[in-house]
Amino acid sequence: MSIQTAPSGTVRADGTVALFGQGRHEPYAGSLSHGLGRLTLRPDAVGPDDIGPVHFNMLGFSAPATAVERGLLGTLRGPVLDVGCGPGRMLAAARDLGLASLGVDTSAPAVRLAVGRGGTAIHGSIFDPLPHEGGWGSALLLDGNIGIGGNIRVLLERVASLLAPGGRLLAEAETPDFLDVAYLAVLEDSSGHRSDAFPWARAGAAALAAHAARADLAAVATRRVQGRVFLTLERRA
Ligand SMILES: C[S@@+](CC[C@H](N)C(=O)[O-])C[C@H]1O[C@@H](n2cnc3c(N)ncnc32)[C@H](O)[C@@H]1O
């Protein structure tokens, strides 16, 4: 397979694009249909840096937003764009809080679930043209979604361009703080069923703040709650 890195995915030899958890055995779509199980994101090939796996609990994606997530959402102004909304737990929480919101996700089953939950969501990529560009009060990049596209700076520049001046991005970082990696990853279910390889990235709080500064986003708050790390990034006016 010949691979070329592109902001919205990996272009295969046949011109199609590889995206998070898609292709080959479609483990993401399969796990979404059960709303259960654990998915593992791991490097496609063993590299010199020996990047460890990331585990996603599908029950957590399907369950209602946690109290911490609702609390953070309550600090934001609408309308809220949930980037990589998955099955839509944050859209449901935004609706409960009276915040207008829209999800965007490249997974058709995820979008169907989000809409079935009463949310509004678009099947497409964050790098596609979107409604209300430059007018979003806030955006979300949670659950590792800063990795979308495999180039954090490019993703942050795109999200910054969607925000209104002074608009805020709530982005979840990882630990340790200086983690900063980009690589081709695969998603695998507990039976070993893998997706195609897709570009992904991961960053800790310090690395994410540095990428954000280059994308004209200022880190205005860092919150460490229940083992998770959230940065609030503000688009400079
Ligand atoms: C780690 S999962 C997070 C799921 C989600 N936040 C939730 O609450 O269930 C990453 C999500 O980003 C989506 N995604 C990947 N690439 C994307 C892109 N270019 N644009 C929009 N969504 C994307 C995936 O389909 C997947 O739903």
The ligand as a MOL file (V3000), in Angstrom:
LIG
                    3D

  0  0  0     0  0            999 V3000
M  V30 BEGIN CTAB
M  V30 COUNTS 27 29 0 0 0
M  V30 BEGIN ATOM
M  V30 1 C -11.2690 8.4840 19.8030 0
M  V30 2 S -12.8130 8.5050 18.9630 0 CHG=1
M  V30 3 C -13.6980 9.6140 20.0280 0
M  V30 4 C -15.1720 9.4450 20.0090 0
M  V30 5 C -16.0380 10.4640 20.6560 0
M  V30 6 N -15.4540 11.6660 21.1200 0
M  V30 7 C -17.0770 9.9280 21.6230 0
M  V30 8 O -17.4890 10.6180 22.4980 0
M  V30 9 O -17.5010 8.8060 21.4420 0 CHG=-1
M  V30 10 C -12.3880 9.5460 17.5590 0
M  V30 11 C -13.5840 10.0030 16.7570 0
M  V30 12 O -13.1350 10.9510 15.7730 0
M  V30 13 C -13.7400 10.6390 14.5350 0
M  V30 14 N -12.8970 11.1920 13.4580 0
M  V30 15 C -11.7090 10.7150 12.9820 0
M  V30 16 N -11.2290 11.5010 12.0080 0
M  V30 17 C -12.1110 12.5260 11.8470 0
M  V30 18 C -12.1640 13.6690 11.0010 0
M  V30 19 N -11.1990 13.9340 10.0990 0
M  V30 20 N -13.2170 14.5230 11.1420 0
M  V30 21 C -14.1960 14.2700 12.0510 0
M  V30 22 N -14.2120 13.1980 12.8600 0
M  V30 23 C -13.1800 12.3290 12.7790 0
M  V30 24 C -13.8490 9.1290 14.5530 0
M  V30 25 O -14.7600 8.6080 13.6180 0
M  V30 26 C -14.2390 8.8720 15.9930 0
M  V30 27 O -15.6390 8.9090 16.1920 0
M  V30 END ATOM
M  V30 BEGIN BOND
M  V30 1 1 1 2
M  V30 2 1 2 3
M  V30 3 1 2 10
M  V30 4 1 3 4
M  V30 5 1 4 5
M  V30 6 1 5 6
M  V30 7 1 5 7
M  V30 8 2 7 8
M  V30 9 1 7 9
M  V30 10 1 10 11
M  V30 11 1 11 12
M  V30 12 1 11 26
M  V30 13 1 12 13
M  V30 14 1 13 14
M  V30 15 1 13 24
M  V30 16 1 14 15
M  V30 17 1 14 23
M  V30 18 2 15 16
M  V30 19 1 16 17
M  V30 20 1 17 18
M  V30 21 2 17 23
M  V30 22 1 18 19
M  V30 23 2 18 20
M  V30 24 1 20 21
M  V30 25 2 21 22
M  V30 26 1 22 23
M  V30 27 1 24 25
M  V30 28 1 24 26
M  V30 29 1 26 27
M  V30 END BOND
M  V30 END CTAB
M  END
